[in-house]
Amino acid sequence: MSAIKLSKPQWSSQRIFILAAVGSAVGLGNIWKFPYIAGENGGGAFVLVYLLCVALIGLPVLMAEIGLGRMGKANPPQAMANLAADFRASPLWALVGLAGVLAGLLILSFYTVIAGWAMDYFVQSAMGHFRGINSEQVGDYFDGLLANPWALLFWHTVMVALTLAIVAKGVKGGLEKALNLMMPLLFLILLILLGWSVAQASFQDSLRFLFAPDFSKLTWEAVLVAMGHAFFTLSIGMGAMMVYGSYLPKRYSIGKAAV
């Protein structure tokens, strides 16, 4: 119990916490993966099941993880150990938190690689190397990037170094400053992508592919895919929301923050 009472940095506002949660949730899984898994599994029918999974399963689990983090006031394994000691439960509950940390580590292992690709593409785009070439030529460039282990190692190292530099500065000096800079940029990029998509001749076909319901494709496997993507969207089951919740002041409503 004493570990719970130790002073701990806190988010400066509920807005910052929401930005952190959105930053954890909004990524390639929603921008790239969701449209094609929705279209292949029933379109609007899949979207409906996905939203139900988010509302009925995902949000309650999300609020529970945030609450556990705020009560435990520590990293996931220590938070679960603290709460187990407080409620006189088995210390093996700490393994639940450890499993979340391991899941987050596995996700980090491939996200840093993908982020390295994105950084390489950003640099190449800024230098104008993609100007005037078609999608096939861009694909050839990507194949060349994958065939160059030194380039992959370099960008992966840069991404890991940037991540460590931000995390090392703590909540106030690192995470909050990064969120205030990166999240507005993310929203701007999404708006640009939306505007570009609307301007394409195939936009109406894309909307039909994504939202036109086809219940014949809505199998039990598709339901499981929707449930899994709902968990992935909300970043639950990997300890991230427990960590964010550990920095959430008690004066803020967990329900409002989660929704």
C-alpha positions as CSV (number, residue, x, y, z in Angstrom):
1,M,0.0,0.0,0.0
2,S,2.9,2.3,0.7
3,A,4.0,2.1,-2.9
4,I,0.7,3.5,-4.0
5,K,1.1,6.6,-1.9
6,L,4.4,7.5,-3.5
7,S,4.3,10.9,-5.3
8,K,4.1,10.5,-9.1
9,P,4.0,13.0,-11.9
10,Q,0.5,13.7,-13.4
11,W,-0.9,14.8,-16.7
12,S,-1.3,18.6,-16.6
13,S,-4.9,18.4,-18.0
14,Q,-7.5,15.9,-19.2
15,R,-7.0,17.2,-22.7
16,I,-3.4,16.0,-22.6
17,F,-4.5,12.6,-21.4
18,I,-7.0,12.3,-24.2
19,L,-4.3,13.3,-26.7
20,A,-2.0,10.6,-25.3
21,A,-4.8,8.0,-25.6
22,V,-5.7,9.0,-29.1
23,G,-2.1,9.0,-30.1
24,S,-1.8,5.4,-28.9
25,A,-5.0,4.4,-30.7
26,V,-4.8,6.2,-34.0
27,G,-2.2,4.7,-36.2
28,L,-1.6,2.5,-39.2
29,G,-4.1,0.0,-37.8
30,N,-7.0,2.4,-38.4
31,I,-5.6,4.4,-41.3
32,W,-4.5,1.4,-43.4
33,K,-5.8,-1.8,-42.0
34,F,-9.3,-1.0,-41.0
35,P,-10.7,0.0,-44.5
36,Y,-9.6,-3.2,-46.2
37,I,-10.7,-5.6,-43.4
38,A,-14.0,-3.9,-43.2
39,G,-14.5,-4.1,-47.0
40,E,-13.5,-7.8,-47.1
41,N,-15.8,-8.8,-44.2
42,G,-19.1,-7.2,-45.1
43,G,-18.5,-3.4,-45.3
44,G,-21.2,-1.6,-43.3
45,A,-22.2,-4.8,-41.6
46,F,-18.7,-5.3,-40.3
47,V,-18.5,-1.6,-39.2
48,L,-21.7,-2.0,-37.2
49,V,-20.3,-5.1,-35.4
50,Y,-17.0,-3.3,-34.8
51,L,-18.7,-0.3,-33.3
52,L,-20.8,-2.6,-31.0
53,C,-17.6,-4.3,-29.9
54,V,-16.0,-1.0,-29.1
55,A,-19.1,0.2,-27.2
56,L,-20.0,-3.0,-25.3
57,I,-16.7,-4.6,-24.7
58,G,-13.8,-2.3,-25.6
59,L,-14.9,0.8,-23.6
60,P,-15.6,-1.1,-20.3
61,V,-12.2,-2.8,-20.6
62,L,-10.6,0.5,-21.4
63,M,-12.1,2.2,-18.3
64,A,-11.1,-0.8,-16.2
65,E,-7.4,-0.5,-17.4
66,I,-7.3,3.2,-16.8
67,G,-8.8,2.7,-13.3
68,L,-6.4,0.0,-12.4
69,G,-3.5,2.2,-13.5
70,R,-4.8,5.2,-11.5
71,M,-5.3,3.1,-8.4
72,G,-2.0,1.3,-8.7
73,K,0.0,4.4,-9.5
74,A,2.9,2.4,-11.1
75,N,3.9,0.4,-14.1
76,P,1.5,-2.5,-15.0
77,P,3.2,-5.3,-13.1
78,Q,3.9,-3.2,-10.0
79,A,0.4,-1.7,-10.2
80,M,-1.2,-5.1,-10.2
81,A,1.1,-6.2,-7.3
82,N,0.1,-3.1,-5.3
83,L,-3.6,-3.7,-5.8
84,A,-3.2,-7.4,-5.1
85,A,-1.5,-6.6,-1.8
86,D,-4.1,-3.9,-1.0
87,F,-7.0,-6.3,-1.6
88,R,-5.2,-9.3,-0.1
89,A,-5.3,-11.2,-3.4
90,S,-2.6,-13.5,-4.9
91,P,0.7,-11.8,-5.9
92,L,0.4,-13.7,-9.1
93,W,-1.9,-10.9,-10.4
94,A,1.4,-9.1,-11.2
95,L,1.8,-11.6,-14.1
96,V,-1.3,-10.0,-15.8
97,G,0.6,-6.7,-15.8
98,L,3.7,-8.4,-17.0
99,A,1.8,-10.0,-19.9
100,G,0.6,-6.5,-20.9
101,V,4.2,-5.2,-20.9
102,L,5.4,-8.1,-23.0
103,A,2.6,-7.5,-25.5
104,G,3.5,-3.8,-25.7
105,L,7.2,-4.8,-26.3
106,L,6.2,-7.1,-29.2
107,I,4.1,-4.3,-30.7
108,L,7.0,-1.9,-30.3
109,S,9.4,-4.3,-32.0
110,F,7.5,-4.0,-35.3
111,Y,6.1,-0.5,-35.0
112,T,9.6,1.0,-34.7
113,V,10.5,-0.8,-38.0
114,I,7.4,0.5,-39.8
115,A,8.0,4.0,-38.3
116,G,11.6,3.8,-39.7
117,W,10.1,3.1,-43.1
118,A,7.9,6.2,-42.8
119,M,10.8,8.4,-41.7
120,D,12.8,7.2,-44.8
121,Y,9.8,8.0,-47.0
122,F,9.4,11.4,-45.4
123,V,13.0,12.3,-46.1
124,Q,12.9,11.0,-49.6
125,S,9.6,13.0,-50.2
126,A,11.1,16.2,-48.8
127,M,14.1,15.8,-51.1
128,G,11.7,15.4,-54.1
129,H,12.8,11.9,-55.0
130,F,9.2,10.8,-55.5
131,R,8.2,13.7,-57.8
132,G,7.0,12.6,-61.2
133,I,7.1,8.8,-60.6
134,N,4.3,6.3,-60.6
135,S,3.1,3.9,-57.9
136,E,5.0,1.0,-59.5
137,Q,8.3,2.9,-59.2
138,V,7.5,3.8,-55.6
139,G,6.9,0.1,-55.0
140,D,10.3,-0.7,-56.6
141,Y,11.9,1.9,-54.2
142,F,10.3,0.1,-51.2
143,D,11.6,-3.2,-52.4
144,G,15.0,-1.7,-52.6
145,L,14.7,-0.3,-49.1
146,L,13.7,-3.7,-47.7
147,A,16.8,-5.2,-49.5
148,N,19.1,-2.7,-47.8
149,P,19.7,-3.9,-44.2
150,W,21.9,-1.0,-43.3
151,A,19.3,1.5,-44.2
152,L,16.7,-0.4,-42.2
153,L,19.0,-0.6,-39.2
154,F,19.8,3.1,-39.5
155,W,16.1,4.3,-39.5
156,H,15.1,1.8,-36.9
157,T,17.9,3.1,-34.6
158,V,16.8,6.7,-35.3
159,M,13.3,5.9,-34.3
160,V,14.3,4.0,-31.1
161,A,16.6,6.9,-30.2
162,L,13.8,9.5,-30.6
163,T,11.4,7.3,-28.6
164,L,14.0,6.9,-25.8
165,A,14.8,10.7,-25.8
166,I,11.1,11.6,-25.3
167,V,10.4,9.0,-22.7
168,A,13.6,9.8,-20.7
169,K,12.4,13.4,-20.3
170,G,9.3,12.2,-18.4
171,V,5.7,13.2,-18.5
172,K,6.0,16.9,-18.4
173,G,9.2,17.5,-20.3
174,G,8.9,14.7,-22.8
175,L,5.5,13.2,-23.5
176,E,3.4,16.3,-23.1
177,K,5.6,18.4,-25.3
178,A,5.7,15.7,-27.9
179,L,1.9,15.3,-27.8
180,N,1.3,19.1,-28.2
181,L,3.5,19.0,-31.3
182,M,2.7,15.7,-32.9
183,M,-1.0,15.3,-32.4
184,P,-2.0,18.5,-34.2
185,L,0.3,17.4,-37.0
186,L,-1.4,14.0,-37.1
187,F,-4.8,15.6,-37.4
188,L,-3.5,17.9,-40.2
189,I,-2.2,14.8,-42.0
190,L,-5.5,13.1,-41.7
191,L,-7.4,16.1,-43.1
192,I,-5.0,16.3,-46.0
193,L,-5.5,12.5,-46.7
194,L,-9.3,13.0,-46.5
195,G,-9.2,16.0,-48.9
196,W,-7.0,14.0,-51.3
197,S,-9.3,11.0,-51.1
198,V,-12.4,13.1,-51.8
199,A,-10.8,14.6,-54.9
200,Q,-10.2,11.1,-56.4
201,A,-12.6,9.8,-59.0
202,S,-12.8,6.4,-57.2
203,F,-14.0,8.0,-53.9
204,Q,-17.6,6.9,-54.3
205,D,-16.5,3.3,-55.1
206,S,-14.3,3.4,-52.0
207,L,-17.3,4.5,-49.8
208,R,-19.4,1.7,-51.2
209,F,-16.6,-0.8,-50.5
210,L,-16.2,0.4,-46.9
211,F,-19.8,1.1,-45.9
212,A,-22.2,-0.8,-48.2
213,P,-23.5,-3.7,-45.9
214,D,-23.1,-7.2,-47.2
215,F,-24.3,-9.5,-44.4
216,S,-23.4,-12.6,-46.5
217,K,-19.7,-11.9,-45.7
218,L,-20.3,-11.4,-42.0
219,T,-19.1,-14.7,-40.6
220,W,-18.2,-15.6,-37.1
221,E,-14.6,-15.2,-38.1
222,A,-15.4,-11.7,-39.3
223,V,-17.0,-11.0,-35.9
224,L,-13.7,-12.1,-34.2
225,V,-11.7,-9.9,-36.5
226,A,-14.0,-7.0,-35.5
227,M,-13.5,-7.7,-31.8
228,G,-9.8,-8.0,-32.2
229,H,-9.5,-4.8,-34.1
230,A,-11.7,-3.0,-31.5
231,F,-9.2,-4.1,-28.8
232,F,-6.3,-3.0,-31.1
233,T,-8.0,0.4,-31.8
234,L,-8.4,1.2,-28.1
235,S,-4.8,0.0,-27.2
236,I,-6.2,-2.3,-24.5
237,G,-4.6,-5.5,-23.3
238,M,-1.0,-4.2,-23.7
239,G,-0.5,-2.1,-20.6
240,A,-0.4,1.3,-22.3
241,M,-3.7,2.5,-20.9
242,M,-2.7,1.4,-17.4
243,V,0.5,3.4,-17.7
244,Y,-1.5,6.5,-18.9
245,G,-4.0,6.0,-16.2
246,S,-1.3,6.0,-13.5
247,Y,-0.7,9.6,-14.4
248,L,-4.4,10.6,-14.4
249,P,-5.4,12.8,-11.4
250,K,-8.3,11.7,-9.4
251,R,-10.3,14.8,-10.2
252,Y,-10.8,13.7,-13.8
253,S,-13.6,11.3,-14.7
254,I,-12.4,8.1,-16.1
255,G,-15.7,7.6,-18.0
256,K,-15.5,11.0,-19.7
257,A,-11.8,10.5,-20.5
258,A,-12.4,7.1,-22.1
259,V,-15.4,8.2,-24.2
